[in-house]
Amino acid sequence: MQPRKIAIANQKGGVGKTATTLGLASAIADRGGQVLVVDMDPQGNSTTGLGIVDLEGKLTTYDLMSRPDNEGAAADAVVATEWEGVDLIPANRDLAHIESDGANDLIFRLDSAFEGLDLSPYDAVLFDCPPSLGKLLFAVLCASDGVIAVTEPTIDSVRGVENLEETIRNVQKRPNPRLVFDKIVISRKRNTGEHAFRENELSEIYGDRVARYSIPELAARQDAHSSHVPVHKWKGGKAISLQVAYTGLLEELKIAIQGVAA
């Protein structure tokens, strides 16, 4: 059985997309599962967060996006990481050049790179998206089965989700009708009146699409990331609150782990 390919997206930077990507990867691995992370952000934060620093001799997502004849090429770009159960297709700053590429088939190249691959060893494929609504995001949405919108509960959160939702609808109309808007995940949540108000605002507009589990703003998240350690392996700094949140989100997304009873 092939796993779902899930885009983790928002056009705004700093809202917690990479943290959510790696938090879900950590939760899957903690359950004994296998996950493939695909770094589609030129900043490469998922790549470095997974402990991959030296990319010499390694294929990256830039290579997948820059080649027109690349059917199945993603298999050659997968690397093992320091995290047990987590593989990666890395990214570097070269990927930023793709936005200026005028090739007609550009947004379909990522989907082509996964064409015909047996991804059944994985329980999920997670795309860490760039902070934009440009060609890289369109390429990810053309290759994905579902989308998770990650947002910070601020005054701009509703507008940001609306813009992403419009992009999703445009992709659903023609290039990828199978695409599903799965969930809205509230990230970097703090116990303030403003954050509570904005969370309620999102829930009033989007109802059950807003995930029940929100991700708290805790120092343990950045500490674990800087140390290249899965958050489920991190001790101290209220890390257990993050572990509960990411595991709960995994269950809410109904990502089944092979060989683990539901």
C-alpha positions as CSV (number, residue, x, y, z in Angstrom):
1,M,0.0,0.0,0.0
2,Q,1.3,3.4,-1.0
3,P,1.5,6.1,1.7
4,R,-0.2,9.5,1.4
5,K,2.0,12.3,0.3
6,I,1.3,15.3,2.5
7,A,2.3,19.0,1.9
8,I,2.9,21.1,5.0
9,A,2.4,24.6,3.9
10,N,1.9,28.3,4.5
11,Q,3.1,31.2,2.4
12,K,4.4,33.0,5.5
13,G,7.8,32.1,7.1
14,G,8.4,31.4,10.7
15,V,5.0,29.9,11.5
16,G,6.3,26.4,12.3
17,K,6.1,24.4,9.1
18,T,9.5,22.7,9.6
19,A,8.8,22.1,13.2
20,T,5.5,20.5,12.3
21,T,7.1,18.4,9.6
22,L,9.8,17.1,11.9
23,G,7.4,16.8,14.8
24,L,5.2,14.5,12.8
25,A,8.2,12.6,11.5
26,S,9.4,12.2,15.1
27,A,5.9,10.9,16.2
28,I,5.8,8.4,13.3
29,A,9.3,7.1,14.2
30,D,8.4,7.0,17.9
31,R,5.6,4.6,17.0
32,G,8.0,2.4,15.1
33,G,7.1,3.7,11.7
34,Q,9.0,4.8,8.7
35,V,8.7,8.3,7.0
36,L,10.2,10.1,4.1
37,V,10.8,13.9,4.5
38,V,11.1,15.9,1.3
39,D,12.7,19.3,1.9
40,M,11.2,21.7,-0.6
41,D,12.4,24.9,1.1
42,P,15.6,26.5,-0.2
43,Q,16.5,27.4,3.4
44,G,16.9,23.6,4.0
45,N,15.9,23.7,7.7
46,S,14.4,20.2,7.6
47,T,17.7,19.0,6.1
48,T,19.9,20.5,8.8
49,G,17.4,19.6,11.5
50,L,17.8,15.9,10.5
51,G,21.5,16.2,10.8
52,I,22.4,16.4,7.1
53,V,25.0,19.1,6.7
54,D,27.4,17.9,4.0
55,L,25.5,17.6,0.7
56,E,28.6,17.0,-1.5
57,G,27.8,14.1,-3.9
58,K,24.2,14.0,-2.8
59,L,21.2,14.7,-5.1
60,T,18.8,17.3,-3.8
61,T,15.3,18.5,-4.6
62,Y,16.9,21.1,-6.9
63,D,18.2,18.2,-9.0
64,L,14.7,16.7,-9.2
65,M,13.2,20.1,-10.2
66,S,15.9,21.1,-12.7
67,R,15.7,18.0,-14.9
68,P,12.8,17.6,-17.4
69,D,13.3,13.9,-17.9
70,N,13.3,12.7,-14.3
71,E,10.7,10.0,-14.0
72,G,11.4,8.0,-10.8
73,A,14.5,10.1,-10.0
74,A,13.4,10.7,-6.4
75,A,14.6,7.2,-5.5
76,D,18.2,8.2,-6.2
77,A,18.0,11.3,-4.0
78,V,16.9,9.6,-0.7
79,V,19.4,9.6,2.1
80,A,19.3,8.0,5.5
81,T,19.4,10.4,8.5
82,E,20.5,10.3,12.1
83,W,16.9,9.7,13.1
84,E,15.9,6.1,13.1
85,G,13.0,5.5,10.8
86,V,13.4,8.8,9.0
87,D,14.8,9.2,5.5
88,L,15.2,12.5,3.6
89,I,15.5,14.1,0.2
90,P,17.5,17.1,1.1
91,A,17.4,20.7,-0.1
92,N,19.9,23.6,-0.4
93,R,19.8,27.2,-1.6
94,D,20.1,26.2,-5.3
95,L,16.4,25.3,-5.1
96,A,15.6,29.0,-5.0
97,H,16.7,29.3,-8.6
98,I,13.7,27.2,-9.7
99,E,11.3,30.1,-9.1
100,S,12.8,31.9,-12.1
101,D,12.7,28.8,-14.4
102,G,10.2,29.4,-17.2
103,A,9.9,25.7,-18.3
104,N,6.3,24.8,-19.1
105,D,6.5,21.4,-17.3
106,L,8.2,22.8,-14.2
107,I,5.3,22.3,-11.7
108,F,4.9,18.7,-12.8
109,R,8.6,17.7,-12.3
110,L,8.3,16.7,-8.7
111,D,5.3,14.5,-9.4
112,S,7.3,12.9,-12.2
113,A,10.2,12.3,-9.9
114,F,8.0,10.1,-7.8
115,E,6.3,8.4,-10.7
116,G,6.3,4.6,-10.5
117,L,8.2,4.4,-7.2
118,D,7.4,1.8,-4.6
119,L,6.9,3.9,-1.4
120,S,5.2,1.2,0.5
121,P,8.0,0.9,3.1
122,Y,7.0,4.4,4.4
123,D,3.9,5.2,6.4
124,A,3.9,8.8,5.1
125,V,5.8,11.2,2.8
126,L,6.0,14.7,4.3
127,F,6.8,17.7,2.1
128,D,8.3,20.7,4.0
129,C,7.1,23.6,1.7
130,P,8.7,27.0,1.1
131,P,7.2,30.2,2.6
132,S,5.6,31.3,-0.7
133,L,2.7,30.7,-3.1
134,G,5.2,30.3,-6.0
135,K,6.2,27.5,-8.4
136,L,7.8,25.3,-5.7
137,L,4.5,25.2,-3.8
138,F,2.5,24.4,-6.9
139,A,4.9,21.6,-7.7
140,V,4.4,20.1,-4.3
141,L,0.7,20.4,-4.5
142,C,0.7,18.7,-7.9
143,A,2.6,15.8,-6.3
144,S,0.6,15.5,-3.0
145,D,-2.5,13.8,-1.8
146,G,-3.2,16.2,1.1
147,V,-2.3,19.5,2.6
148,I,-1.8,20.6,6.2
149,A,-1.9,24.4,6.6
150,V,0.3,25.5,9.5
151,T,-0.4,28.9,11.0
152,E,0.4,31.0,14.0
153,P,-2.7,32.4,15.7
154,T,-2.2,36.0,14.8
155,I,-4.1,38.8,13.0
156,D,-2.8,37.5,9.7
157,S,-3.7,33.8,10.2
158,V,-7.2,33.8,8.6
159,R,-6.0,35.7,5.6
160,G,-3.0,33.4,5.1
161,V,-5.1,30.3,5.3
162,E,-7.6,31.8,2.8
163,N,-4.8,32.5,0.4
164,L,-3.5,28.9,0.7
165,E,-7.0,27.5,0.3
166,E,-7.5,29.5,-2.9
167,T,-4.3,28.0,-4.2
168,I,-5.4,24.5,-3.3
169,R,-8.7,25.0,-5.1
170,N,-6.8,26.1,-8.3
171,V,-4.7,23.0,-8.2
172,Q,-7.8,20.8,-7.5
173,K,-9.5,22.2,-10.6
174,R,-7.1,20.7,-13.1
175,P,-3.6,19.5,-12.4
176,N,-4.4,17.5,-9.2
177,P,-8.1,16.7,-8.5
178,R,-7.1,14.2,-5.8
179,L,-5.7,16.9,-3.6
180,V,-7.4,17.2,-0.2
181,F,-7.2,20.1,2.3
182,D,-6.7,17.9,5.4
183,K,-6.2,20.1,8.4
184,I,-5.2,23.5,9.8
185,V,-2.6,23.2,12.5
186,I,-2.2,26.0,15.0
187,S,1.5,26.3,15.8
188,R,3.6,28.4,18.2
189,K,0.6,28.9,20.5
190,R,1.0,30.9,23.7
191,N,-1.4,31.4,26.6
192,T,-2.5,34.9,25.6
193,G,-5.8,36.5,24.9
194,E,-4.8,37.3,21.4
195,H,-3.9,33.7,20.6
196,A,-7.1,32.4,22.1
197,F,-9.2,34.9,20.1
198,R,-7.5,34.0,16.8
199,E,-7.8,30.3,17.5
200,N,-11.5,30.7,18.1
201,E,-11.8,32.9,15.0
202,L,-10.2,30.1,12.8
203,S,-12.5,27.5,14.4
204,E,-15.6,29.6,13.7
205,I,-14.6,29.8,10.0
206,Y,-13.2,26.4,9.4
207,G,-14.8,24.2,12.0
208,D,-13.5,20.6,12.3
209,R,-10.8,21.4,9.7
210,V,-8.9,23.1,12.5
211,A,-6.9,20.3,14.3
212,R,-7.9,19.7,17.9
213,Y,-4.2,19.4,18.9
214,S,-2.3,22.7,18.7
215,I,1.5,23.0,19.0
216,P,2.6,25.1,22.0
217,E,5.5,27.6,21.7
218,L,8.2,26.0,23.9
219,A,12.0,26.3,24.0
220,A,12.3,22.5,23.8
221,R,11.2,22.7,20.1
222,Q,14.2,24.8,19.1
223,D,16.6,23.1,21.4
224,A,15.8,19.7,19.9
225,H,16.0,21.1,16.4
226,S,19.4,22.7,17.1
227,S,20.7,19.4,18.5
228,H,19.3,17.4,15.5
229,V,17.4,15.2,18.0
230,P,13.7,14.0,17.5
231,V,11.4,15.9,19.9
232,H,10.2,12.5,21.2
233,K,13.8,11.8,22.3
234,W,14.4,15.2,23.9
235,K,14.4,15.5,27.7
236,G,13.4,18.6,29.6
237,G,12.0,22.0,28.7
238,K,8.5,20.7,28.8
239,A,9.2,18.5,25.8
240,I,6.5,16.1,26.8
241,S,3.9,18.7,25.9
242,L,5.3,18.8,22.4
243,Q,5.4,15.0,22.3
244,V,1.8,14.7,23.3
245,A,0.8,17.4,20.7
246,Y,2.6,15.8,17.8
247,T,1.4,12.3,18.6
248,G,-2.1,13.5,19.0
249,L,-1.9,15.3,15.7
250,L,-0.6,12.1,14.1
251,E,-3.6,10.2,15.3
252,E,-6.0,13.0,14.2
253,L,-4.5,12.9,10.7
254,K,-5.2,9.1,10.7
255,I,-1.7,8.3,9.6
256,A,-1.6,4.5,10.2
257,I,1.7,2.9,11.2
258,Q,2.3,-0.5,9.5
259,G,2.2,-3.3,12.0
260,V,0.8,-1.2,14.8
261,A,-2.8,-1.8,15.9
262,A,-5.0,1.2,15.7
